[in-house]
Amino acid sequence: MRQYTLACLIALGGALLVSGWRGRLRDRSVWVGLALFSLLTIGADVALTEIGVFSYAPQFLSGIRIVRMPLEDLLYGMALYLTAVTVWAW
């Protein structure tokens, strides 16, 4: 497994654990927000990679892409969203 992929999975797993522990995963608005945030992340990331604002070193990634965006960007964004929502509510 690639370094960035592993880091993103650990971050998302930790965010899910803390969010579940704090009871945030039972709240429907958290899931709706996560879905909307994910769509925005995909749209922005695909656009920015398409016009060449940034690119990714393939040796650190899994190779799974959503259009041009690496899956790891979505996983990391989801972890950040869940962490922010949980800390805000805490």
NORZIGI-V272811 format. One record per residue. N is the residue number from 1. RES is the residue in one small letter. OMEGA is omega in degrees with one decimal (* if undefined). NEAR is the number of other ideal C-beta (glycine too) atoms within 10 Angstrom. Layout:
# NORZIGI-V272811
n=N res=RES omega=OMEGA near=NEAR
n=N res=RES omega=OMEGA near=NEAR
This chain:
# NORZIGI-V272811
n=1 res=m omega=-178.2 near=8
n=2 res=r omega=-174.8 near=16
n=3 res=q omega=-176.9 near=11
n=4 res=y omega=178.1 near=19
n=5 res=t omega=179.5 near=18
n=6 res=l omega=179.1 near=13
n=7 res=a omega=179.5 near=16
n=8 res=c omega=178.1 near=23
n=9 res=l omega=177.1 near=16
n=10 res=i omega=179.6 near=12
n=11 res=a omega=-179.9 near=18
n=12 res=l omega=177.4 near=20
n=13 res=g omega=177.5 near=12
n=14 res=g omega=179.0 near=13
n=15 res=a omega=177.9 near=22
n=16 res=l omega=178.6 near=17
n=17 res=l omega=-178.7 near=12
n=18 res=v omega=178.9 near=16
n=19 res=s omega=177.2 near=23
n=20 res=g omega=178.8 near=13
n=21 res=w omega=-179.6 near=10
n=22 res=r omega=176.1 near=14
n=23 res=g omega=-177.2 near=11
n=24 res=r omega=-176.5 near=21
n=25 res=l omega=175.6 near=16
n=26 res=r omega=-176.7 near=10
n=27 res=d omega=-178.2 near=13
n=28 res=r omega=-178.1 near=7
n=29 res=s omega=177.0 near=9
n=30 res=v omega=-179.7 near=18
n=31 res=w omega=177.0 near=12
n=32 res=v omega=177.9 near=10
n=33 res=g omega=178.7 near=15
n=34 res=l omega=178.7 near=17
n=35 res=a omega=179.5 near=11
n=36 res=l omega=178.2 near=11
n=37 res=f omega=179.3 near=18
n=38 res=s omega=177.7 near=16
n=39 res=l omega=177.6 near=10
n=40 res=l omega=178.4 near=12
n=41 res=t omega=179.8 near=19
n=42 res=i omega=-179.5 near=16
n=43 res=g omega=-178.6 near=12
n=44 res=a omega=-177.2 near=13
n=45 res=d omega=178.4 near=20
n=46 res=v omega=180.0 near=16
n=47 res=a omega=-177.3 near=13
n=48 res=l omega=176.9 near=15
n=49 res=t omega=-179.7 near=18
n=50 res=e omega=-178.9 near=11
n=51 res=i omega=173.4 near=8
n=52 res=g omega=178.1 near=7
n=53 res=v omega=174.9 near=9
n=54 res=f omega=177.9 near=8
n=55 res=s omega=-173.6 near=9
n=56 res=y omega=174.6 near=15
n=57 res=a omega=-172.7 near=8
n=58 res=p omega=-177.1 near=10
n=59 res=q omega=-179.5 near=8
n=60 res=f omega=-171.7 near=14
n=61 res=l omega=-179.7 near=18
n=62 res=s omega=-176.1 near=17
n=63 res=g omega=177.2 near=9
n=64 res=i omega=-177.3 near=11
n=65 res=r omega=170.4 near=15
n=66 res=i omega=-169.0 near=14
n=67 res=v omega=178.1 near=11
n=68 res=r omega=-175.0 near=13
n=69 res=m omega=175.7 near=22
n=70 res=p omega=178.8 near=23
n=71 res=l omega=-177.8 near=15
n=72 res=e omega=177.9 near=24
n=73 res=d omega=178.5 near=22
n=74 res=l omega=179.7 near=19
n=75 res=l omega=-179.8 near=22
n=76 res=y omega=178.0 near=19
n=77 res=g omega=177.7 near=21
n=78 res=m omega=177.6 near=20
n=79 res=a omega=178.7 near=21
n=80 res=l omega=178.9 near=15
n=81 res=y omega=-178.0 near=20
n=82 res=l omega=178.3 near=25
n=83 res=t omega=-178.4 near=17
n=84 res=a omega=-179.4 near=13
n=85 res=v omega=-179.0 near=20
n=86 res=t omega=179.6 near=20
n=87 res=v omega=179.2 near=12
n=88 res=w omega=-179.0 near=8
n=89 res=a omega=-177.9 near=12
n=90 res=w omega=* near=8
